[in-house]
Amino acid sequence: MDKSQIHCTVDFERAGIQHGHLCVPYSYNLGGWANLLVPITVIQNGTGPTVLLMAGNHGDEYPGQVAILKLCRELSVDQIRGRIIMIPVLNVPASKAATRLSPLDGKNLNRSFPGRADGTVTEMVAHFLTTVLFPLADVVIDIHTGGRSVDFYPCAHMHLVPDREQRRKMVAGTLAWNTDFAFLYADIAGGGLLPVEAERQGKVVITTEMGGGEAIPAAVHRVTQNGLCNVLIHLGLLVGREQSRADLGLPPTRWVQSLSRDDYRFAPESGIYENLVDLGAAVAAGQPVGQLHFLERPDREPVRVVAPTAGILIATRGPALVSQGDCVACIAHDVDPLVLT
């Protein structure tokens, strides 16, 4: 089966504002004919780019969900030049449960692309994005955080796509977020990512890691919301004047990267993890960035996790309790400017 089973209640070609749902069919013990309703808002006015704007790919990542929910209510037609398709919560069951994976099928939406038309709920959503929404879009924005597992220094980030023109547009869009750091990352936890599928289709893809955890500081909400609006202005979709970091009295964005598996540090044992370095701080090669304590062995010395090379601590473990193999730190390094052109 190639045709999506998802029914959409909005008309993507109609001008004006529409609020509706993606109706995803599924069954459970008390619902043989149930639908999962994924909220979607479309605003179209005149000529301009089509931007697909999403959050809640992982349910426990909330700053983007809040930012898009606010835009769904506050944007007016006369502010838009083109078309914006907004899905504030891609993974509704996971958002309600504060989980990374969908409680309906146990799947990670960001490891489910290109999806399946006749698959599970998560796979059907991925397939609808792949076959219906990505082809409509010029730009795909997918707002992430580290969720409950990892705390990031709030940053916009991207892949180094091979097409140079696509890469230059993604760099410009990433910079428009006006974050202190812009981050180039590697896929160390498997394939099937939403950004990779959108990139494969030639889209300009702009993503983020806006902190982590469920307790979200006001500063993270501000950088998420202000940065998002500035990106939409940069793209020519939202009426307004784009602001640079210089306009805001800030130094230039610092580009960093973690492209080697060694940049991602994993817990060698289970225990209680203690962060030793502040996010965004410089670290030296061999410097301890954290250490593991052992609840049942107060006599045992902690096991240290060290930076393999000099760099910046861009992300660290969220919960104190860790299991062997959990990622507890990510070390980033300055980027050669030539790779951004």
N, C-alpha and C positions, 0 to 999 in steps of 0.2 A: 504494500500500500504506500503510495507516494503523496496522496492528497491529505492535507491536515484534517483531523477530526474536530479541531477547535473552531467554534463559532464565535465570530467577532461582532459586537453590536454597534460598532461605529463604522462610518463610511470614510475611508481614507482620502477620497477625492472631494469631499464636501467642504466648502468654505465655512468659516466660523469656528465656534467652540463646541466640542462634543465630549461628553463624559459617558463612558460605557465599560464594557468588560470583555475579556477573553473568557469564553465559557469552555472549560476543559472537562470532557466527560470522564467520569470514573465511578466505580462502585465500591460500597463498603457495606458492613453488616446491616445497617439501618437505612441504606439508600441504594436501591438497584439502579435508579436513574438519576444519580447525583451529578452536579456540575461544580467544579472549583471555579470561582469567579475571581479573575485577576483584573484589577482596575486598570483602565487605560483612558487617557485624555488626549485628544487631538485638537490642535489649533492650527488653522490654515488661513493665510491672508496674502494674496498676490503672489509675486514671483520671488524666489529665493531658495536657499538650500532646504533639504529635509534632514532634520536632526532626530535621531532616535535616542531618547534619554531614559536611562534605567537605573534602578537601585534595587536592593533586596535580593540580588542574585544568591547571596548567602543571607539567611534570615536574621542572623545575629549582628548584622552590620547596619546601624540605624541612621547615621548622619545624612547619607544620601536619600534615604526614604523620607526623612523630615524635609529636606531641601526640595524634593520634587513634589511632595504633597502640598507644600506652600505655593509652589509655582502653579500647580493645577488650580488652586483657588484664586490666585492673585493676578495671573497674566490676563491681559485683555487682547482682543483681536488686533487693535491698532498698534500694539507693541511688537507685533510679529511681522516679519518679511520672509514668507516662505511657509514651511510646515514643521511643526514640532509634534512628535509622538512621544508621550510621556507614560512610562509604566513605573510608578513609585515603588511597587513591591512585586518583584518578579516571582518570588517564592513565598506566597502568602502563608501556607501552613508553617513553614520554618520561621517566618517572622513572628507569628503568633506564639510559637513555642520557644523563641529565642535560641534556635539551633542553627547550625551551619547546614545540615542536611535536611531534606524534606522528611517529616515524620510519616508522610503517606507511603513513600516507597524506599526510604533510606538512601536516596541518591543525592549526589552533589551536582547541582545544576551546572556549575562551572567545570564539570568534567564529563558533560553529557552531550556535547555538540559533535556532529551536526544533528543529533537526535533521531527519533523514529516516529513516523506518523502513527504507528500502531503499538507504540511502546507504553511505558508507565507514564504517569502524570508528568514527571520531570522531563522525560524524554520527548513527550508530545510538545511541551512548552519550548524546549530547545529546537525541535523540528520546525515549529511555527515561526520562531525567530529566524532560523536559517533560511526558510523557503518563502516566507511572506514579508517579514518586517525588514530584514537586512537588505533585500533587493530594492525596497522603497527608499532607503536612506542614503544620503551622501556622507553623513557623519554618525558614528555610533559612540555614545558616551555611557560608560558603565562604572558607577560609583561604588567603590569598595572601601572597607576598613580591614583591619586585622581580625575583626570579630572578637569573640571571647578568648581566642587562643594566642593572639599576637598583638602587641602594641607597636604601631608604626609612628615614627615622626611624620606628622601629616604631610603628604606629598602627592603630587600628580606623577603618574608613571606611564611607561609605554614599553613596547617591544621595539627592537631594531629590525624593522621590516626591510626586505631586500630592495624593494622599489624605492628609488631615491626621491621621486616627487611625492609619493605617498608618505615617506619618512619625513620630508621637510614640512609637510602640512601637519603631521602629527606632532612634530617638535614645536611648531608655532602654537598649536592648540594646547599642548602641555604647558608651555611657558605662560599662556594666558591665564592659567589658574593662579599665578602669582604666589606659589608656595616657595618656602625657603629652599627646599631641595626638589629636584626633578630626578626620577629614579628609573634606570633601565634595569629590567629584571629578567631572570631566566625561569623556565618552567621546570622545576625540580620534582614536582609531585604528580607527574603524569600529563596526558594530553586531554583533548576534548574541551578546551577553554573557549568561552564566548568570544574574547578578543581575537583569538587566533582564527576562528571561523570568519568573523567580520573582516579581518585583515586579508584573509584568503580571497574574499570577494572584492578586494580593492578599496574598502572603506577607510576613511580617516577615523582612527580609533583613539579615544582619549579616556584614560582610566585613572583611578586614584587609589591611595591607601590612606584614608583619613582617620588615623589613630587606631583605636581598638577598644574593646570592652563595651559593657552596657551603660556604665556611668560616663556620659559624654560631656566634657567641659564645654562651656559656652564658647571658648576660643575656637574649638574644633568645628562647632556649628557655624561660626562666623566665616572661617576660612573655606568651609565647604560651600556655603550659600553665596558668599561674595565672589568666590572664585568661579563657581558655576555660572553666575550671571555674566561675569566678565568674559568667560569662554563663549557664551551664546552671543554676546555683542561682537566679539572677535570674529565669529563665524558669519556675521552679517544677518543673523536670524532675529536677534533682539535689538530693538531701537535703543541707542545710547552711545556714549563715548567710552571706548576701551581705555582702561587704565593700565599702565605699566607699573612695575615695582618702583621705578624712579619717581613716578607720579605720587606713589604712596610713601616716598621717603625711605625706601628699603634698598639694600644692596641687591645686585643681580642674583637670580636663581642659580644655585650651585648644582650642576649635573653630576650625579654619582651613579655607579652601576654595581650590580652583584650578578655577574654572568658565569662565575665558576661555582661548582657545587661546594667547594671548600669555603666559599663565602657564607654558607648557611651552616650554622653550628647546631648539632643535635645532642640531646641529653644521652650520655653514655650509660646512665643507670636511672632508675626511678628514684624520686625523692622530692624534697622541697627546694625550689630554685630561688636563689637570692641574686637579684640584679646588682651588679657592682658599678655600673657605668650608666650615666644619664643618656637618654636618647639624644642623638645628634652630636654627641661628644666625639672627639678624636681619640683613637686607640692606637697603641703601638703593637708591632708584631710580637706575639708571645704574651701580651698583657691579658690578665684574667678579666673577662667581661661579666662573669657570673660564677656561682658555685652551688653545688648540690649538697644539701644536708640530709641526714638519714634519721627519720623520726624514731626508729627503734634502736638506733645505735648512737647514743650521745657521746660515746667514747671514740667514735670513728671520725677522723679528719674529713672535712668536706672535699669533694672532687671538683676541681676547677675546670671551667670552660674558657679557653683562651682564644684570642684573635690570631688566626694563622698568619695574617699580614697586617700592615698598618692600614688604617682607613677610618671610616665613620660608622658608629653604631646606628644604623637606620631603623632597626626593629629588634624587639626583645620579647621574651615570654610574657604572656598576660597572667594566667593563673599561677599561683605559687606551686601547686602540686603538678608534677610532671611525671610522665611515663617514659621509659627508655625509648629513644627514637624521636621524641618530640623536638620540634625546632625551638630553640631557646634564644637564638641571637642571629642577626644578619649583619655582616660587615660589608659596607659599600666603599667604593673607590672612585676617585675623580675620573671623569670621562675625557678622552681625547676629543677636542671640539670638531675634528675632521669627520668623525663618525656621525655627526648630527647634520651634515650638509648633504 
